């Protein structure tokens, strides 16, 4: 059983917060916008290029998109999947 004795969890939390300040995240997002692809979420891979992400796109996203319906994206993150929802077209 996991115990919470000691300061491991709080130390990890403090380190993570120090590395991900608001300004650091904003600078990182700005670099993606300046680079030209305009999608911060591409940091984790491009669904048009990587086979596992293509599979997710083609099997779990595109079949449910329809221009006559409304889509609600919960927690859009970096916007990697949002671009498919805004155009609502199949590939």
C-alpha positions as YAML, in Angstrom:
chain: A
units: angstrom
residues:
- id: 1
  name: UNK
  ca: [0.00, 0.00, 0.00]
- id: 2
  name: UNK
  ca: [1.23, 3.46, -0.85]
- id: 3
  name: UNK
  ca: [1.81, 5.77, 2.07]
- id: 4
  name: UNK
  ca: [2.21, 9.49, 2.06]
- id: 5
  name: UNK
  ca: [4.87, 9.59, 4.72]
- id: 6
  name: UNK
  ca: [7.73, 11.89, 3.87]
- id: 7
  name: UNK
  ca: [7.93, 14.77, 1.46]
- id: 8
  name: UNK
  ca: [8.33, 13.02, -1.90]
- id: 9
  name: UNK
  ca: [4.94, 14.13, -3.22]
- id: 10
  name: UNK
  ca: [5.25, 17.73, -2.11]
- id: 11
  name: UNK
  ca: [8.81, 17.93, -3.46]
- id: 12
  name: UNK
  ca: [7.68, 16.63, -6.86]
- id: 13
  name: UNK
  ca: [4.78, 19.07, -6.90]
- id: 14
  name: UNK
  ca: [7.06, 22.00, -6.06]
- id: 15
  name: UNK
  ca: [9.53, 21.02, -8.79]
- id: 16
  name: UNK
  ca: [6.76, 20.69, -11.35]
- id: 17
  name: UNK
  ca: [5.32, 24.07, -10.47]
- id: 18
  name: UNK
  ca: [8.74, 25.70, -10.67]
- id: 19
  name: UNK
  ca: [9.27, 24.28, -14.16]
- id: 20
  name: UNK
  ca: [5.82, 25.19, -15.43]
- id: 21
  name: UNK
  ca: [5.19, 28.75, -14.42]
- id: 22
  name: UNK
  ca: [2.62, 30.71, -16.37]
- id: 23
  name: UNK
  ca: [5.33, 32.71, -18.13]
- id: 24
  name: UNK
  ca: [7.23, 29.58, -19.13]
- id: 25
  name: UNK
  ca: [4.10, 28.05, -20.60]
- id: 26
  name: UNK
  ca: [3.24, 31.27, -22.44]
- id: 27
  name: UNK
  ca: [6.75, 31.49, -23.91]
- id: 28
  name: UNK
  ca: [6.57, 27.88, -25.04]
- id: 29
  name: UNK
  ca: [3.16, 28.41, -26.65]
- id: 30
  name: UNK
  ca: [4.41, 31.57, -28.37]
- id: 31
  name: UNK
  ca: [7.34, 29.64, -29.86]
- id: 32
  name: UNK
  ca: [4.90, 27.23, -31.49]
- id: 33
  name: UNK
  ca: [2.84, 30.07, -32.89]
- id: 34
  name: UNK
  ca: [5.90, 31.88, -34.23]
- id: 35
  name: UNK
  ca: [7.27, 28.69, -35.77]
- id: 36
  name: UNK
  ca: [4.36, 28.70, -38.14]
- id: 37
  name: UNK
  ca: [2.40, 25.51, -37.42]
- id: 38
  name: UNK
  ca: [0.20, 27.52, -35.06]
- id: 39
  name: UNK
  ca: [-0.83, 24.52, -32.97]
- id: 40
  name: UNK
  ca: [0.76, 24.21, -29.55]
- id: 41
  name: UNK
  ca: [-0.48, 20.62, -29.21]
- id: 42
  name: UNK
  ca: [1.83, 19.41, -31.98]
- id: 43
  name: UNK
  ca: [4.48, 19.11, -29.32]
- id: 44
  name: UNK
  ca: [3.01, 15.66, -28.63]
- id: 45
  name: UNK
  ca: [2.83, 14.56, -32.26]
- id: 46
  name: UNK
  ca: [0.97, 15.23, -35.49]
- id: 47
  name: UNK
  ca: [-2.08, 13.03, -36.17]
- id: 48
  name: UNK
  ca: [-1.51, 13.46, -39.89]
- id: 49
  name: UNK
  ca: [1.93, 11.85, -39.61]
- id: 50
  name: UNK
  ca: [2.16, 9.41, -36.68]
- id: 51
  name: UNK
  ca: [0.35, 6.08, -37.23]
- id: 52
  name: UNK
  ca: [-0.94, 5.68, -33.63]
- id: 53
  name: UNK
  ca: [-2.41, 9.18, -33.72]
- id: 54
  name: UNK
  ca: [-3.85, 8.59, -37.19]
- id: 55
  name: UNK
  ca: [-5.62, 5.56, -35.72]
- id: 56
  name: UNK
  ca: [-7.10, 7.65, -32.90]
- id: 57
  name: UNK
  ca: [-8.15, 10.37, -35.34]
- id: 58
  name: UNK
  ca: [-9.71, 7.98, -37.85]
- id: 59
  name: UNK
  ca: [-11.46, 5.68, -35.36]
- id: 60
  name: UNK
  ca: [-12.41, 7.87, -32.40]
- id: 61
  name: UNK
  ca: [-12.78, 11.38, -33.78]
- id: 62
  name: UNK
  ca: [-13.66, 11.62, -37.47]
- id: 63
  name: UNK
  ca: [-16.54, 9.11, -37.46]
- id: 64
  name: UNK
  ca: [-18.39, 11.32, -34.99]
- id: 65
  name: UNK
  ca: [-17.91, 14.64, -36.75]
- id: 66
  name: UNK
  ca: [-20.81, 15.94, -38.79]
- id: 67
  name: UNK
  ca: [-21.27, 19.54, -40.00]
- id: 68
  name: UNK
  ca: [-24.93, 19.39, -38.96]
- id: 69
  name: UNK
  ca: [-24.09, 18.62, -35.32]
- id: 70
  name: UNK
  ca: [-22.54, 20.54, -32.46]
- id: 71
  name: UNK
  ca: [-19.30, 19.38, -30.87]
- id: 72
  name: UNK
  ca: [-18.18, 20.18, -27.34]
- id: 73
  name: UNK
  ca: [-14.52, 19.60, -26.64]
- id: 74
  name: UNK
  ca: [-13.78, 19.25, -22.96]
- id: 75
  name: UNK
  ca: [-10.21, 20.14, -22.06]
- id: 76
  name: UNK
  ca: [-8.86, 21.07, -25.51]
- id: 77
  name: UNK
  ca: [-5.29, 21.33, -24.26]
- id: 78
  name: UNK
  ca: [-2.95, 22.42, -27.04]
- id: 79
  name: UNK
  ca: [-5.54, 22.22, -29.81]
- id: 80
  name: UNK
  ca: [-4.11, 19.26, -31.72]
- id: 81
  name: UNK
  ca: [-7.56, 17.67, -32.17]
- id: 82
  name: UNK
  ca: [-9.52, 20.93, -32.24]
- id: 83
  name: UNK
  ca: [-8.55, 21.67, -35.84]
- id: 84
  name: UNK
  ca: [-10.49, 18.61, -37.01]
- id: 85
  name: UNK
  ca: [-13.55, 19.62, -35.03]
- id: 86
  name: UNK
  ca: [-13.60, 23.17, -36.35]
- id: 87
  name: UNK
  ca: [-13.49, 22.10, -39.98]
- id: 88
  name: UNK
  ca: [-15.73, 19.02, -39.48]
- id: 89
  name: UNK
  ca: [-14.50, 17.33, -42.60]
- id: 90
  name: UNK
  ca: [-13.21, 13.84, -43.15]
- id: 91
  name: UNK
  ca: [-9.82, 13.01, -44.52]
...
